[in-house]
Amino acid sequence: MLEWMVWTTPVAVFFICIGLMLVVMTVWEIKSPTTLRKGFLPIATTRGDRLFIGLLCAAYLNLAWVGMGSKLMDWFGLAQPPSVWISFVASMAFLVFIGRKG
């Protein structure tokens, strides 16, 4: 049933983190309802809005990293594409940044 997807460890960790974030945010929202807040984003957002925007950014950053893998190999003379763990850490850091300052 899941043969269509290449379930590598980084992919599994990425989706597990997303699932955990959704559970934690749901519990947090039930315990402490959010209010609109204005950060650096051009709109007033709630915690859930910032999580959604951050998840979209994380997904696009990971896709760009994978798509640029062969270019990065050529540019930096690497023997193999750079690790996707780098993009995972960067995307999670960016997600936290959007959640805190967005």
C-alpha positions as CSV (number, residue, x, y, z in Angstrom):
1,M,0.0,0.0,0.0
2,L,2.8,2.4,0.7
3,E,5.2,1.2,-2.0
4,W,4.7,4.5,-4.0
5,M,6.7,6.4,-1.4
6,V,10.4,6.1,-0.6
7,W,10.2,5.8,3.2
8,T,13.8,6.7,4.2
9,T,14.7,7.6,7.7
10,P,14.7,11.4,7.1
11,V,11.3,11.3,5.4
12,A,9.8,9.3,8.3
13,V,11.4,11.6,10.9
14,F,10.0,14.7,9.0
15,F,6.4,13.3,8.9
16,I,6.6,12.1,12.5
17,C,7.7,15.6,13.6
18,I,4.8,17.2,11.7
19,G,2.4,14.8,13.4
20,L,3.8,15.5,16.8
21,M,3.6,19.3,16.1
22,L,-0.1,19.0,15.2
23,V,-0.9,17.0,18.4
24,V,1.1,19.4,20.6
25,M,-0.5,22.5,19.0
26,T,-4.0,20.9,19.4
27,V,-3.5,20.3,23.1
28,W,-1.9,23.7,23.6
29,E,-4.9,25.4,21.8
30,I,-7.4,23.5,24.0
31,K,-5.5,24.5,27.2
32,S,-4.7,28.1,26.2
33,P,-6.8,29.6,23.3
34,T,-4.8,31.9,21.1
35,T,-5.3,35.5,20.1
36,L,-4.3,37.3,17.0
37,R,-0.8,38.7,17.0
38,K,1.2,40.9,14.5
39,G,4.8,39.9,13.9
40,F,7.0,40.3,10.8
41,L,4.4,38.6,8.6
42,P,2.2,41.1,6.8
43,I,-1.0,39.8,8.5
44,A,-2.2,39.2,12.1
45,T,-1.9,35.5,12.8
46,T,-2.7,32.9,15.4
47,R,-0.4,30.1,16.5
48,G,-2.1,27.7,14.1
49,D,-1.7,30.2,11.2
50,R,2.0,30.5,11.9
51,L,2.3,26.7,12.2
52,F,0.6,26.3,8.8
53,I,2.8,28.9,7.2
54,G,5.9,27.4,8.8
55,L,5.0,23.9,7.6
56,L,4.5,25.2,4.0
57,C,7.9,26.9,4.2
58,A,9.5,23.8,5.6
59,A,8.1,21.6,2.8
60,Y,9.2,24.0,0.1
61,L,12.7,24.4,1.6
62,N,13.1,20.6,1.7
63,L,11.8,20.2,-1.9
64,A,14.3,22.9,-3.0
65,W,17.1,21.2,-1.2
66,V,16.4,17.9,-2.9
67,G,15.9,19.6,-6.3
68,M,19.2,21.4,-6.0
69,G,21.2,18.4,-4.8
70,S,22.9,17.8,-8.2
71,K,23.6,21.5,-8.7
72,L,25.2,21.6,-5.2
73,M,27.3,18.6,-6.1
74,D,28.6,20.4,-9.2
75,W,29.1,23.8,-7.5
76,F,31.0,22.4,-4.5
77,G,32.7,19.4,-6.2
78,L,30.9,16.9,-3.9
79,A,31.0,13.2,-4.5
80,Q,27.4,12.7,-3.5
81,P,24.4,15.0,-2.9
82,P,24.4,16.8,0.4
83,S,22.5,15.2,3.2
84,V,18.8,15.8,3.6
85,W,19.4,16.1,7.3
86,I,20.8,19.6,6.7
87,S,17.6,20.7,5.1
88,F,15.5,19.0,7.8
89,V,17.4,21.0,10.5
90,A,17.2,24.2,8.5
91,S,13.5,23.8,7.9
92,M,12.7,23.0,11.5
93,A,14.7,26.1,12.6
94,F,12.9,28.2,10.1
95,L,9.6,26.8,11.3
96,V,10.5,27.7,14.9
97,F,11.5,31.2,13.8
98,I,8.2,31.8,12.0
99,G,6.3,30.4,15.0
100,R,8.1,32.7,17.5
101,K,8.5,35.9,15.5
102,G,5.9,35.7,12.7
